[in-house]
Amino acid sequence: MGSAPTDVEATLTGPITEAMKCELNGTATATTCTWPVEPVITGNYALEVKAPGFQATNVTATIAVGPDPQCGCTQATMQPTAVTLDRP
């Protein structure tokens, strides 16, 4: 297992199109991408993830919005929760 790619770009295209914010997590072995500030919209999306020096990955992603049973607040979940980028 190597270090995580840098300059990762993740774009969701579906009910709306959003560029996600991506940054290295604390261990620098993975990159975490999060939804921007705009409201999260439930639905099926095409998720494209790419980074320099890696093959782009395209997957179908499903986003669900609903109540969090622990806090009663609204939360969004996405499946899949992780995507792997491979070197060419």
N, C-alpha and C positions, 0 to 999 in steps of 0.2 A: 504494500500500500504506500503510495507516494503522497506528495503534497497536493492540495486541491488546486484546480485551475484558477487563474486570476482573470479578471475582466469578463466574468460570466454574464451573458445576457439571456434572460428568460422572458418570453412573450406568450401571453394567453390570448387566443382568438376564439371567440364564441359569441355568447349573447352581447358581450362588449369586448373590446380589444384593450389589453393592459400590458404595459411593460412592467415587470416586477423589479424590485430593488434587490440586488444580489451583493453579498459581501462575505468574506471569509469568516467562519465562526472562530471562537476563541482558540481552537487547537490548530488551525490552519490545515486540517486534513479534510475539511469539507467546506462547501460554500452554502450559505443559507439565502434563499430568495423569499421575499415577503411581498404581500399585496400592498400597493400604494394606499394612500389615505382615502381615495374614493370608495364609495360603498361597494361591497362585495356582492356580486350577482350570482345566484344559484344557476347551475346549468352544466352542459358539456362543452368542453373547450379543446382546442388543439393547443398543445404546449410545445413550443420550440425552445430548446436550451442549447446555447453554443458558447464557445470560448476559443480564443486563438490557440492553435496547436492541437485541437481536439476535433473529432467528428461531431457535427451537430446531431442532436437527438430530437425526434418528433414523436410525441405520445399523445394519446387521448387522456384528458384529465377531467374529472368530475368534481365540481365544487358544490357543497351543501352548506346552507346557512340555517342555524337553529339554536335553540337554547342550550347553554352549557349546564348540565345537571348540578355541577358543584357550586357555581356562582349565580346561576339564574340569568346571567348576562347572555348576549348573543355571541356566538362564535361561528367561524367558518372552518370547514375542513376540506382538504383536497386529497383525492386519490389519483394517482399514486402519490406517496409522501416523499419519495426520493427518485432521482434519475441519475444514472451513471453516464459520464462522458468518457469515450474511449479515444485513444490516440490512433491516428490513421495507420 
